[in-house]
Amino acid sequence: MAIPGKQTRRMATALLAALALVLVAGCGGDGGRDGDADDDDDDSGGPRGSIGGTVLAPNGTTPIAGALVYLTTGDAPEIPGSVFCYECDDMTGKAWVLTNPDGTWQMENVAAREWNLVARKGMFRRQRAVTVDANEHLDVPVSLTTLPGEASADGLDRIPNYAVLLSQPDETFKLLGKFGMAQMSGSDVVWGTETFDAFNDNVSQPGYPPSTELFSDQQTIDGYHMIFLPCYGTGVGLSFADSRTEMIRSYVSAGGKVYNSCCVSFWSERSFPDYVDFYGDDSAWAWDIGRVSSTALSTQGAIADLGLRDWLQVVSPASNLDSFPFVYGYTKIDGVDSVHGHGVEEDDYWVHPRTWVTGSADDVYQASPLMVTYSHDCGKVFYSVYETSQNKAEITPQEYVLLYIILEIGVCEGEYTVE
């Protein structure tokens, strides 16, 4: 089956990006690092001003925490259109800041001049020209730092290449729409307006390719920064998924990100069996590894990550972060395991999986992890025991948790440095 035009363009972009990286490497550059060669230092002691604003999601309402905002005299570096190792930029010589939980940011003592202002969260990036005047504060219009919902031809707006298996009941495609990557009609995506690539699975939309197309070859899957394999996204069958484990492992090793949830954990467990200890029989051949119930479970989870807690207090202020409602779960994680050999050098190549949310100690979850992420070489895997997306017009508290983690695993490896 032919892949529609949007997927074809993505494949062409991936080929061009791969060629560009080869050419850069051949010239002695660092093709795996997203850096800016401009020297933005200003030691002239000239006039100064200040600047500040707010970074929002493409929907124009959801604040983005931990976004990188910086000023540069040149253009922001190109973002490869296919999978790559995304290392944190060297911010030496730049005015830069990470946004607060409410999306706000502020820079003081900035050289008065024309700048290019860059706002970035993972592969979402917007660049706009601004002018800082002497002894003045520039309150940047929010339109200049709202992350884009689609890429622009001039390269100033960039978005990640997402591939999403269409499935129910974990309808992650609807959450991406509510985030601003598609037009919405109530709780439904207006098909044809989405800026992610959709693949039919246990949900089918006319004109879209089957999920088998995503896994047709390594080049196709490597054309995406992140793939979404949500609950009941299993139209391909277990034997097909089993035959693609090396493909997924190679994809993640090269920098790809995977979202996986609930009863189809075999997508990630088969490729990465050492990181997560599921309830019961961990056999990667099983349809529903870790199933603890035949009916949907609810629990009152505790938000374990401090950054997530701070952000939820902004976007879902009425929520009790130590008794946070989660619904529609069937599986259970007993624990996570540290794994040696696929981490970063400064950690002696150990990988320590991260637990973002734990279940209640008073029910079947016994305070076990509900949502975990782990790195594997350059990439990351995100697994949730819950069918996290919900069929509602607004972003629900449970979906906010999913959204935050999706954005966080898309950011760079390491820390922003100043040398």
N, C-alpha and C positions, 0 to 999 in steps of 0.2 A: 504494500500500500504506500502510495506517495505521501510524503510529509508535507503539510500545508506550507504556504509561503513564509509564515513567521519562523517555523522551524528551519526552513531552508536558509533563510537569511542568517539565523543563528549559527548554522553550520559553516556558512561562508565566513562569518565574523571570527569563528573559532580558528579556521584555517589561516586567516590573515594574522590573527594575534599570535598563533604559534610560529608563523614565519617571521614576524617581527621580533619575537623573543630569540629565535635562532640568530637573526642578523645582529641583534644587540650583543648577544653572548660572543659572537664571532669578532666583534669590534672591541672586546675587552670590557663591556659593560656588565651590569648585574641584572640579567633578565628576570630573575626571580624576586626582585625587590622593587616595591612601589615607592620610589623616591623622587625628589625634586632637586635638580641640579642648580637651581637659581641661588644666588647669594643675596639674601634679603636682609643682611645685617645693615644697620645704619648707626654708625658711631660718630656722626657729624655733630651731634649735640644740637641739632636744629629744633625747630618748633615741634611741639607734641600735642596730641589730642587723645581722646578715648573713644571706644566703640563698644556697642553691645546689642543684643537682640535675643531671639528665641528660635530654636530649631523645632519644626513640627514635622509630623509624618505627611506623606503625600495626600492624606485626606484633609489636611489643613487644620485639624483639631487636636490630634493626639501628640503630646509633647514627646520629644526624643531625648532620653538621658544618655550621657556618655558619648555624645557625638563629638567628633573632632572638628573644631573650627579654627582656621588659620588664615593669615594674610601672606600673600606672595606677590612678587613683582612679575612673575611669568604665569604661564598656564599650569594648572594642576597636571600631574603626570597621567599618562594614559592608563586606563584600567584594562587589563587583558580581557577579552570577551569569552575566554574559556577558563577552565580550571587552572589554578596556579598557586604557588606558595605566597601567601600575602603576609609579609613581615611588616612590622610597624615602621612608619616613616621616621627618619632622623629630622627632628624639628630644630636643629641648630640654626641660629640666625633668623628664626621666624617668630613672630608674635602668634601664639597659639593657646588654646584652652579646650577643655572638655566640658560639655554642657552639664548643668545641674539636673536633678531629677525632674524638675518642671520644664526642662528644655532651655532655660535661660543661660546666657553667657555674657561675659564682660572682659574687656581688655583695656588696661590703663597704659599710659606713657607710650603711645603708638606714634611713630613718625607721621607728621602731617604731609600727606601726599596722596596720589592715586594708588589704589591697591586692587588686586583680585582677591575677593573674599570667597573662601572655600568652606562648605559645610559637608561633612561626610559621616555616614554610619555604614560600615561595611562597604558594600558595592553601591549603595545609594550615595550620590554626590551631586551637589549643585555648586557652580561657580558663577559669581557675578562681580562686576566692577563697582567699587565704592570709592569715595573720596573722604579722607579724614582731614578736617580743618584744624588749624592751630588753635589751641586753647578752647576747643569745642568738643562736645560729646555727640557722636553720631549714633542715633537710635535707628538701627537698621530695620527697614520695613520687613515684616515677616515673610512677605512673598520672595524675598531674596535668599532666605535660608530655609524655606519649606522644602523638604526633600522631594525630588521629582517622582511622579508615578509612571513616567515613560521617558525614554532616552530622547535627546535632541540631536538633530543632524549635525550641529556645530560642535558636539562633544562636551558642551558645558553642563549638560544634564546627563547623568548616567544612572542606570539601575542594574540590579543583579539579573543574571539569566537564571530564572527559576523554572524547573520542570515539575509539574504537579499531576499525580495520578488522581483522576476524578473518582471519588468514592463516597459512600455513606456508611455509617453516620458521622465519621470524622471528616467534615467538609472543610478542609483547610483552604480550598479555593475560595470559599465565601469569606473567610477571615482576610485573605489577601485582598479581596475586593473591598472589604470594609476599611482596610488599611490605606487604600487609595490606588490599588493596581488594577482596578476595573470599575466601571460604572455599576451601580447597584439599583435594583428596583425592589424596595423593601429589603427582604433578606436574600434576594436572588441576584446572582451575577447576570448582567446583560451581556450575553455571549457575543463575542466579536469586539468588545471594548477592552478585554483583558490584556495586560502587558506581560503576562507569564505564559508559558507553553503548557497546554492542557493535553492529557492523554486519557482516552476513555478506558475505564476499568469496570467496576461494578456500577458505575454511573456512566451513561453514554450520552454524548452530545453529537448531533449530526455534523459531519465535516471535520471531526477531530480524529487523529490517528489512535490506534489501540496502544495500550501500555507496552506491548512487545516492541514497538518502534523505539521507545526510549532505550531499550537494551539491545538494539540491533547490532551495535558494534561499539568498541571502546571510544572511537572518535565522537560518536553521537552523545554518549553520556558525559564525556569530558567537555562538551560544549556548554555545560551548565555549572554555575557556581554552587547551586544547591538543588537537591531533588527531594520531593515530598512523597513518602510512601506511607500514607495514613491507613488507619484501621479499615479492614476489608478491601484494601487495595491489593487484591489477590487474583484478579481475573486471569493472570498468566499461569497459575497453578504452581504447586510446590516443586515439581521437577524442573520447570523452567527457571524458577528463582534459584534453585540449587545449582543450576548450570551457569548462573551469572555471579556466583560469589566472588570469583577472582576478579571479575570486571568491577564490582563494587569496591573491593579492597584496593585495587589499583587506582580507582577514581578518588577515594578518600585519601590515599597516600599522597596523591599529587596535589591535594588541597581542597578537594570537594567536600561538601557538607551534606549530611543525610538527616532528614526527619523521619522517624518511624514511630508507630504507636500501637498500643493495645494488642489485639489478638494476632497481629501479623509481624510479631517481633522477629520471626525467622529471617526477614530481610537483613536485619543487622546482626542478629545472633549467629547466623550461619557464617557470615564473613568475619565477625569479630567475637568469637566465643568466650574470650578470657576476661572481659571487662565487667560483665553483669551476671550476677548469680540469681537466676529466676527461681520462683517457687516450683517445687516438685521436680519433675523430669526435665532437664535442660536440653533434651535432644533437639538439635536444630532442625530435624526433619518434621517435627510436630507442627500441626496447623496453628495451635494456640499455646505456644510455650509460655509457661508461667500462669496459666488460667487457674484462678482460685474460686471462680463462681460461674454458674450457668446463667445467672441473671445479673443485671446491671447493679453495681455497687456505688454507694456514695460514702464520702468521708469528709471530715473536717481537717484539712491539711495545715501544716505549719510551714510558713515561708522561711526557708533556711538561709537564703542568700541576702546579704545586707543591701546590695544595690537594688535588687528586685523589691525588697521591702520598702525602700525609700521611694521608688517610682510608683508602687501601688498606692502609697499614701496620697499621691497626687492624682492618679487616674481613677482610683476606686477608693475614695476616702472613707466610705462607710464600712469597708470590709475589716474584719478582725483577722489580722495577719497571722495569728496563732491558732485560729480556728476558721480557716479559709475553705469555703465550700467547693468540693469537686464532685462531679456526677458522671455517670456512664463509664464505669471501670469494670473490667473483668479479670485482669491479670495482676500479678504481684511480683515485686522484686524483693528477694531476701536480703541482698546486699550488693556491694560493688567491690571489685578487686583491683589493686594496683598492678600494673603490668610493665615489665622492663623491656626496652628495646625499640620502642616506637615513640618516645618522647623527645624532648629537646635537650641539648647538651648541658645547659645550666642545671637541669634536674637529673643529671646522670642518666638521661634517656628513660627515666621512669614516667609513667602516665598514671595520674591519680584521678579517677573519675570524680566528677563534681555532682553532688546532690543539691538540687535547687529547692525541692519541696519534699516534705515527709508527711506520711499519713498519720491519722490519729493513733495514739497508743491504746485506745479503748475499743478498737474494732479489729477486723481481720488483718488490717495493714500493720498493726503493732509498731507504729512509728517507722515503718520501712520507707525507702525512697519511692516517690511517685514520679519524679522527673529527673533524669540524669543526663549528663553529657560527658563525653570523653574524646580526647584527641587520639589520632593515629597518624603518625608522621605529620604531614602538613595539613591534614583535614580533621573534621570533627563529626561525631555522631550524636544525635539528640533522640532519646527514647522516652516516651511517656506511657505509663500504664493506662492512661485515660484517653478516651475519645474526646480530645480537648476542644475542637471547634463545635459550635452550636448553631442551630438554624434560627437565628434571631437577627433582626435588623441592626441592632446596636452591638458593639463589642462588649461581651460579657466579662465579668471578673475572671473567670476561668480562662477565657481567650486572651485576656491581657497577659496572663502568665506565659502562655504559649508564645505570644507575639514578642515579649521581651527576650525570651531565650532564643528565638529565631534570629533576632537582630544581634544578640550578643555573640552567638557562635559565628556570625558573619564578619566580625571585626578581626583586626590583624593579630598575628602572633607576637608575643613579647610586649614590650613597653615602648611608648614614645620616649625618645632620648634626646638630650641636648649635650653635645660634646664640646 
